[in-house]
Amino acid sequence: MNKKITIAVIGCGSFAKFFVPLFLKHPTVEKVYVCDLIKDRANEYSKSFNVEIIDTFEAVINRDDITAVAIFTERHTHGDLVVRALNAGKDVYSAVPMAICVEDCKNIIEAVKASGKIYMMGETCIYYPCSMYCKERYENGDFGKFVYGESQYFHDISHFPKNFIDNRKASAVPPFYYPTHSTAMLLHATDTYATKVTAFGYVDTEENTQFAVGENHWDNTFSNEFSLMQLANGGIARVSECRRIGYKAPSSFISDFYGTKGSYQFNNAQHLVTKLTPTGVDLEDVSDQVNPIAMTENKGEENFKQKVANHQFQWNSFSPTHSANVEKLPEEFKAIPEVNGHMASHQLLIDDFCTAVYNGTMPYVNAWRAARFTIPGLIAHESALKGGIPLEIPDFGEAPKK
């Protein structure tokens, strides 16, 4: 507690490059190392960020001077690496997903309990303005009791980095093995968890598809998966994960959030809230409160909606809904706005992790909450494989107070 962090970033791909500068700038971090089995990638990071290389993950976790690791390896590899790092006495930041099987999620929770170390999953979408806004209005009682909501992660595989697409064996991971960009949005906003799910998969029929038996690690044929989830608060969620769909931005969003007293609806830069009245509803356009500031500043531009649909104004610009969180960020982050991506969530996530480790406190997306965001998707895929039969979702409870 209150000891500066020495952290090794594991995996020097196209995503981690946004986070190394943030670790370097955070005032609680003493030193940053990088590690990748592909030497050229590690060397590129070393030169770009002026950091030292450690050759292997095993060397990282066996060094006493390294107190934390940040896992940015391929999405299906996280579970084992996280457990090994925790068992070696390291605090762990992991990109999503937590793991791709329920047993690994359980093992991470057990490793956190046994080691006493910090684990945090870097779920960007808890800081997406739509989720934050729905959470605030819901907790204020404006929507009444939660009834139904829809959240989705629509990321067509053609929009992924080329090195990801070219890795055919890994790029066709079942969509619901990467579920948290959709599940986390509604579960965060409603502060609840899913208890039961039924789901269906869309069998990919494109030519030369990697979504086919024998073409990927899982013999997965589904490029898109869709589910209905029963929530512990009595509400229902429709959650979707799609990789072959004619849509671009925002890739993650809550489209609908309905309660007994009011609702929220979104489509292409327009955010609407209605409140039930004796004669109908009061309609409020809250777009300027929810959209990134850069989007609002440019809404008078020609072809504005076309630009929004193609992901302009949505990368590193904060929204007014972020204001209270932005005030807590270190001054050092103001000099590097270009690495604050995914709806300006990067800086908030890294500050969450570093602050939790430095102060010895439990981060919001701790192992228990990460499991509640992850496991519903894993069980949804199982349901889809079984033709949509309803399945119970295992739950490991809430994090202990720390």
Phi, psi and omega in degrees: 000134181060029173248134183298151189267135167248118191235143175248126177271120184258113181105108184253057180267204186282348183262317185298338183298339177280344188254331178303314178298328180289318175298318180298325184273341186292133186294346179270356185260128180274316185204150180235132172246163173232155183212131175204138179292338174271106190300322181299322179293315178299319179296321178297316177296317181302317180287319184292321187248002179057052180235158179275156181255140166244129194293321187226158175299320180299319178295323179299307187286347178267000179266125183290334183283344177270120185260344183211156173230152174238117187268116177232033179278182179305145191300331183275000183256357191295316190307307183295317181296320180297313181299316181296321179291317178299315181295338176273003176086024179257143166286147190228127165254130180232134168297163179283153359274170176302312180191174180246015171214151183298322182299320179292324175299315177298317181297324177295315178301316180295322179292323176297315180297317183288323186271333186074012182270166180274133169236136174220133173266131185276068180279108183299326194283350172292340178255013171286135187304324182296319179292317179297319182291315178299321179298314181297313182292322179294315180292335175284352180088006184293333182260355184073213178281140180289132181247308188202143176212161178229128174222153186204155171238100181257099183228093181300137185299336178292343180267359179281160176301150184300321182293333176287313181298320183292338177276075190301323183297326184261332187288342179265031175305139178308130183309321181280003167277353178231065197263348198285340177292341176257312182296318187297329186297310180285320182293325174293314183295326183262352181052051179219192179215162183270141183246335183208149183214147167230141187210159177225152179244146174267117181283122184291137182236011181290154177293145177056036183283146172273352176273074184202154177302130180087351184259350180214170186298338189246004188052038183277130178254354185269122172265342178223142178223144187226141184218159165242131182238134170276131180257157183294339179274006179095346181279173180238141177234136169259117186236131184229144174231117187230137179238359177222081186208137186281071184204154181231305191213149353290143184291326177244132179195155168267119179270329183214142177213107187244134174235181181287343183242345183191178183207165175230139177221145182224145168196123173042070173077358179250123180240121184238139175238134174241146177234130183296136176232167179301335184249355182165236176219153167266129181256132180231125174272113184251021185303318183290340177277330187261321183294153172304147183301322180297327179292315180296320180295337184249013186291347177272357181293151173296140180061031182303311183293327175298318180293318178299317181295342178252026168073028172274152177070008190243009188268294189239015180265126177291157174256158173304334178292343180276352197306314182295325180286323181296325181299336183271351184289149177294148180302328183300334182287339182295339182277351185228059181294338185292342179258016178261077189261188180052066182059038175061033182268340189301311183298321181294319181293314182293324176294321176303311183293309184297320179295318179297315180294314183296321182265352182069037181248162181278123177289161181297309179270066179281183185299322182290316178289323177301320178296320179292333175280329189269311190299324178304324178291320180297319179286328176299319178297320178299319177298317180298320178295334182260019175079020174093015180293142178293137181229144175287145180256120178299146179225134182255016173083192182260159179293145174293155177291135181221000000 
